[in-house]
């Protein structure tokens, strides 16, 4: 999706072996022609970090095969590259390059939008080599493979939940790493997406006068996704729903919290106007679940 994705891949896995013939015939055949697809666009030209230029002995057959996969990867033949790296592991299972090849195959699958295959290969790498120095990238590759599959808020968001869980795991396991930095940024967007889904459903219920069901959805946004961009509207919708239900204390509290945290928001202006039609003003009830929930969450 981003140039950073490609940069971090190059950082750990862009390995070029010396003395290998680039004219060697395709061991697996059936090459795939590179096209200007979203996968190809992921690799930002000229933005890769310095790769680990590890060298294998010229006489090692594994070097020829590994380099072939790397060459196909760089040319955009991702499907063929994945097969080449799989072949490295099959033919040379005890080589250090076989270990690297598992994750290189996963990355090649990711680049061709084969996200499920990328996740499976990355999980296999972690299972076989949990303490390997490249394990952080395997976790990261799982996370971004889920992230790339996030769908419109009108559709099922189970993959978004998997993406958020995986992104948070990267940040927790590898704080301070470039993987954690990128994962944290993507997690913000994933949370906003999940909050957007709750808002979508909540508005649906509100329009059909299913007020309690709507309140529950907006409540989820305030409690679980409070730091997202969806929160101001969620607070307004709670004001609206509680007002319609006749629970004026909660309506006033929602508006008060909205005004305190987003005083210049149009949502607050609308909430203030709504309450004013009933002769009310925003006023926080400190015993309200809303007041307590807000104080428990620290924006980040």
C-alpha angles and dihedrals in degrees: 000000000000139000089243089063089059094042094055090046090054090047093063106021113023093110121165117195118209130237097022123142114241090195094067110128119253107274093204103031127206098089120197120232115235116242136182093266130146087261092057090047091060091075105076110208116245095001101100121121121237107287127225099265095203114170129218125199111274092231095058112105089209089065092058093049095044092049090050090058091047091050092051090047092053091048092052097252091133099162092051091044091054090052091048092053091046088053091053090059093043096050098035107027095161097048122107086232090060089062091052091043092062091062094038088056089051091051091048089053090050091052091054091049091253090139098161090052091047091053093048093049092046092049089050090052091052091047093051098037109023094158098044117128089239094053091101090062091050090056090046093050090053090052097049091044088060091041093056089058097057107133135205114292090248089067134067112295101200091113090051089056090051090049093051092048092049093045092051090049091056091051092047097045099041109029115179094022123120087244091058092048093053092040091053091052091049091046089060090057093044092053091048089051093052091047088050089056091053090050091049092054093041093054089049091056093043093055090052092049093246088141102169091049089050092050091054091055094048089045089057090056093051094047103034105025102028096139094055128101089251095070100086092055091043090057091048092049089051089053089050096046096045090047090053090048091051093242093134098170091060092044090053091047093051090051092046093052089046092051094046095051102030105025095159095045119119086224089063092049089052092047091050091050092049093053092044090060087064094044092255137124133204109279126165120230104204090203091060119110086232094059092046095045092051094052092050094059123074112205112236 
